Amino acid sequence: MRLLIVGPLGGQISAATKIAMQCGARVAHVDTIEQATAALRAGKGADLLMVDAKLDIRALITANEAEHIVAPIVAAGVGIDPALAARAIRDGAKEYISLPPEPELIAAVLAAIANDDRPMIAQDAAMKEIIALADQVAGSDASLLITGESGVGKEVVARYVHRKSKRAAAPFIAVNCAAIPENLLESELFGHEKGAFTGAVARRIGKFEEADGGTLLLDEISEMDLRLQAKLLRAIQERVIDRVGGKEPVKVNIRILATSNRDLAQAVREGEFREDLLYRLNVVTLRIPPLRERKDDLIALADFFIDKYARANERPARRLSDAARAMMLTHQWRGNVRELENAMHRAVLLSSEAEIGPEAVRAPDGGRVGARGDAVSRAAEAAQEAARTLVGRTVAEVEQDLILETLTHCLGNRTHAANILGISIRTLRNKLKLYTDSGVDVPPPTTGQAA
């Protein structure tokens, strides 16, 4: 993990740096918020910023956002100062750390904010085969394509491959191609020169150069525009990139990993994905089975998440009751590991017994997981009811209602809605723009998600 310390921190820099490095972080330091943004713009990336709480954190976040730089911030100050801590949190810091720092606190913050505490848990035979294959190819520089449903843990596998590779000491950079609008993705990947377009006030190093020497993960690559796919193909073949507005090619030394929850062969047949790019990416394909097919992993992961959130919420350690385990094994887990993690977090908070029983394992809407009244069953009943009211309506009207209701159900999350609807994020965005232009009220994106 890469940590950038910003500001003097009351002379406590050396102590904070030493503890962070003992936790496995690579640490850099700058004095001012202007230097912080300049360092990030120049490709000296960071997974987390530790900023002196006396600095203008809001200005730093605003400057980073103007450059489309996203990096979480924790504020730090000498001693316990409630007013300073409250101001830092209001300005956008995720956490406040009192200095001199406690090693356990620094370790906990680094793990929680950077979200690096995602071990590879593989108890199921099918998953063990995937890990064995990953071990075989990790030492090479071959491109890998990691496929599977949304939430199965594709990025966790990608990080595992990186850790096992000869590039493990170099950066691991992940880019979600579905979450970044098409007009920004090219600059995000390849960078741009000053004056390349309106708002390009300085040279910006893209993710390819930021990952130089290491690994670049292109998450949900199926959502990349065809024109950009051609530029990506050249980068993979020739190991050179062109910054937007640049005059000279830039050499890069990276390994490409890509993920997709769509059938890319089908996308090729539909003209939405380049066949030559697919051949370049899937030198080796790792297909991650859905959680419902990995019963042994399900229970092992559940135990891990229960322990994790019990510690995070200062709750006593508990185990799942036999009845809860049996119920969970019958549930479909359509959200896969992501759904399971959220369910176990809720279970830790809701349970007050010696064991976590079935009554504490609940769906996001409060319904019991595995019960007849769960979300899947209610969705089926709603679909049957909707079918009875379709007569007399146009296909376009029905499609619009379906898209907007699905988006509302997903709390505005475009990626999740597109997955449920079985369409690409690009198609969904085009539909929503059409609705907005015609005056239809469209649910806004979730916080931090690109529109």
N, C-alpha and C positions, 0 to 999 in steps of 0.2 A: 504494500500500500504506500502511496506517495502523500506525504504531509508537507504543506507549505506553512511555515510560521511567519506571521506578519506583525511587525512592531517590536518594541523593546521588551514588552512583557515584564516590566519592572525589574529587569536584570535576572529573570528566572529562565531565560532562553536555554542555557546549558542544561539545566535540570530537566526541563520539559523535553528537550531534544534527546537526551540520554535515555529517558524512560520510553519515549516513542520508538527509538531505535531498538531497544531491548524487546519491544513488542513486534518487531519485524518491519517497522515503517522505514521508508527512505525519506529523509528530512532535508528540506531546503529552507532558507530564511531570506526575507527581504524586510526593509525598514518601514515602507509606506504602502498605503493602499494603491497608489499609482504604480509603484513597482510590482505589486502583486498582479494587477491586471496585465501589465506589460509582460511579466514572466509567463503568465498563462497564455497570452496572445502569441508569444514566441515559441509555444510548443513545450514549455517546461511544465507539463501538466501536473495536476494534483487531484487526488481523490478526496482530500479534506483540507480545509484551511483553518488553522488555529490563529485567531486574530486578537490582538490586544483590545480589550473591551473599551479602552479610552479612545480608540480610533473611530472614524465614521463608518460603521459597518453598513449602514443603509446606502451610503455613496458607493461603497465597494460592490455591493450586490447590484446596484443600478448600472455601474460601469461594466460589470461582467455580463449582465443581461443584454446590454447594448451590443456586445461582441458575441452574443449567443454562447457564452461560457457558463456552464452549470457546474458548480462545485459547492457542496454543503460547507457551512461555516459553524465553528464553535468559538465562542468568545472566552477569553481568559483574563483574569485580573488578580492582583495581589490581595489576598485576604478575602473575607466575606463582605461583600458590598451589595445588599439587596437592591438598592436603587440602580446601581450600575448594571447588575445582572438583568433586572427587569427591562431596562432600556435596550440592552443588547438583544434580548429575546424579541422585543417589539420591533426592532429594526431588522430582524430576519435571521438571527443566529439560532441554531438548532439546540444549543446547550450552552451552559456557562460553567467554566471550571475555575475553582479557586486555587491560587498559587500561594506557596509552593505546592506542586501537584503530588497527589498520592498515586503510586504506580497502579494500584487496582482500578482507580477511577479513570486514569488515562487509557488503560487497556480496555475498559468497558466502553468508553466513549468511542475509541477508535473502531472497535468491533461493531457497535450499534450504528454509528453514523455511516461508516464506510460499507457496512453490510457484508463484511468479509467472512463472517462466521457461518459459512454454508459448507459443511463437510460433505464429502461424497459418501453417502450411505447406500450400500448395495448388498442386501441380504438375499434378494430374489435371484434365482438361477439365470433368468433372462438378462437381468441387469448386470450380473457378474460377467456374462459373455461380452456385453458392451464394454465394460471396464477393461477386460482382458484385451479386446481389440484396440481400445484407446491406448493402453500401455504399449502395444506393439508399434503403433504408428506415431506415438508422441515424440520420439526422438528424431523423426524426420522433419523436413520442411514442407511436406506435402499439404496441400489445401484439404480441409475436411468440411463436409457438409453434415450438419447435425439436424435431424428432423424429428418431428413429434408434435403432439397436440400442445396447445398453449398451456403453460404451467407445469410441464413434465420435468423441467430442470435442464433445459438445453444449455443455458448459460453456465450452470454449475458444472456440467460436463466439459464445456469449453475451457473454463478456468482450470479444471483438473488436468486437461491436456497440456495447457500452458505450464502449469507447475511441474509436470513431468518432462517437459521439453528442455532442450539445451538453451532455450531463451528465457528460462524461468527467472533469471535475475534482471531481465529487461522488462519494459512496461507491458501490461496487458490493457488494451484499450477497447472498450465496447461501444458500438454505435447502434442505436435502435433506428433502423431505416423507416419504420412505420410511424415513429413519433415525431419525425422532423419533416416539415413541409418541403415539397419538391424544390421550391425556389431557394431553399437554404441548405439542402443536403449536399450539393456539390461543393459549396464553400466549406461546409463542416468537414467533409472528407478530405478535400484537396487543398484547402486554404485559399487565400486570395492576396493580391497585392494592393497596396494603397491606391485608392482611386479607381479600383476595378468596377465599382458600382456605387450608387448613392449610399452613403453611410459607411463605406470602407475607408475609415479615417487613418488606418495604419495596416501594415502587413499582418496577416493572421495565418499562423501555421495550422494546417488541418490535421485530422486524426491520423492520416497516413504517416506524416512526418513525426507526429507525436509518438507513434508506436515504433519508430525506427529502431531496429535491433530486436524488437519484441514481437508481439502477436496482436493482430487487429481482428476483432470479432464484429462481423456484419450481421446484426440480429434482424430477423425477419427480412431477409434480402429480397424476397419475392415482391416486396412493395416498392422496390426501386424503379424509377422511370427508365424506359428503354434507352433513351439517349445517354443517361448516366451509366447504364450497364455497359455500353460500348467503351466509355472512358475507363470503367473499372476493369474491363477485359484487358485493355492495353497495359494498365498498371500491373496486373497480375502476370502478364506475359513478359513484359519488358522491364519490370521493376523500376519504372520511372513514372512520375506524375507531372501534371501541369497545373500550377495554381491558377485560379480564376484571374484573368488579367495578366498572367505571367508571360514572359518571352522565352524563358529557358526551361527545359525539363529538369526535374529534380529527382535524383536517384534515391530510392528507398530500399531498405533491407528488412522486410517483414514477412511474417507468416500469416496467411489469411485463413480464418475460420468463419463459417457462415451457418446461420440457422434459418429454418423455415417451418411453419406449421401448415404450409400448403404443399400440395403435390406439384413439384416444379416441372415434372414431365408433362403434366396436364396443362400447366401454365405455358409451357413451350408450344403445345398443340393449339392453345387459344391465342397465341401471338403476344402474350404478356411477358414472356421471359426468353432471353436469347439462348439458343441451344448451345452455341459455342461457349458461352459463359458457364452454363450448367456443367459441360464437360470439364472445364477448368476447375470448377469448385469441388465436384464430387469425385476426386481421386479416390477418396475413401468416404463412405457414408456411414454415419452412426445413427441408427433409428432408435429413439428412446421410447419404450413401450408406455402406454398410458398407465396411470397408477392403479386403475381397476384390474389390470393384468399382472400387477406386482404385489400380491397379497403380503408376502414376507416384508417387502420394503414398506408397505403401508403401516404396519404396526411398529417397525423400527423407527420410521420417521415420526410417527405420532409420539412415541416415547421421547424422542429427541426434542421435539417442539414443546412438549409438556414441561420437560426439565428446563428448557431455555426460558420460557415465559414465567415459570414459577420463580426462577431466580430474578428475572427482570422486574417482576411485580412483588417481590419479597413475599411470596406465598410458600406454604410448606410443600415439600415434594410429595407427589401423589402418583399412583399408577391407575391405568384404566381398569375398570372392573371387567370381569369376563363377559357380562351382558353388553357393555359398551363396545368391547372388541368385536363381539359377534355381530352387533348392529352395524359397525363401521365396515366390516368385511362384505356386507350386502349392499352398501351404498355405492353408487356409480362414480362419484368423485369426478364429475365432468370438468371441474376446474383443476383437477390433478393436485400436485404437491402444494400449489398456491392456495387452493381451497382447503386442503387438509391443515396447512399451517394456521390459517385464519380460524378454522374450527377449533383447533387445539388451544389457541390463544383465548378464545371465548370460553372454552371449557375450564381452563385454569381460573378464569375470573368468576365463573358462575358456580363452580363446585364448592361445597362446604362440608362434604362428607370425607371419610377416610380414604375412599376411592372415588375416581371420576366415573359416575354412572351415566347411563344413556340420556337421562334428563338434562345433563349439562352439555351434551354434544349437539349443538344447534346450528341451523343454517343462518345465513345473514339476516333473513327476515324474522328470525325467532322460532321458526318451525323446527321440529326435531329431525335430525339427519336420519334418513332411512325410513321415516314414517310415511304413511300413505299421503299425508298432507304436505309432503315436502315440495320444494320448488319445481322439480321435474314433473311430478304428478299434477300440480296446479297448472303448470304451463300446458300440459296435454289437455286438461279440462278446458282451459281458456281457449286453446286452439279449436276444440270441438264447438265451443260456444260461438267463436268468431266465424266458423264455417257456416253456421246457420244464419248469419247476417250479411253474407256476401252478395246475395242476389240483388241486382239493380245497381251495383257499383262498378266503376271502371277498374281495370287492372292497375292503372297509375294511382288511383285513390287508395286502393287496398295496399299497394306497395308502400306508399307514403306513410300510411298509418302504421304498418308493420315496422318500418325503419324507425320512425319516431318513438313508438312504444318500446322497441328494443333498446334504443338509445337512452330513454328515460329509465328503463330497468337497470341499465349499466351505469347510471348516475353520470351520463355524459361521456363516458370513456369510449372514444372512437374505435380503438383497437379491439376491445372486448366485444363491442357491438358488431364490428365487421366479422369477427370470428364466429359469433353466434349466427349471423345472417348468411355466412358462407360466401361472402364477397370480399374483394380486396379493399384495403383502407382507402386506396385511390378512388375506387368506384363510390364508396360511401361518402367521401369528401365532396365529390362532384354532385351527388344527389343532394347533400345538405346545402351546398351553395345554391343549387337550383331552387330549393325550398325557401331559403333565406331571401333570395332575389325576388321571389313571388310574394313575400310578406308573411311567410309561415314562421311561427315561433319555434326555433330549434334549441334544444337544451345545450347549454355551453359546455366546453370541455372540462374535465376534472382538473384540479389545480396541478400545474406543472406539466400538463399534457398539451402538445401542439394541437391547434385546431384542424 
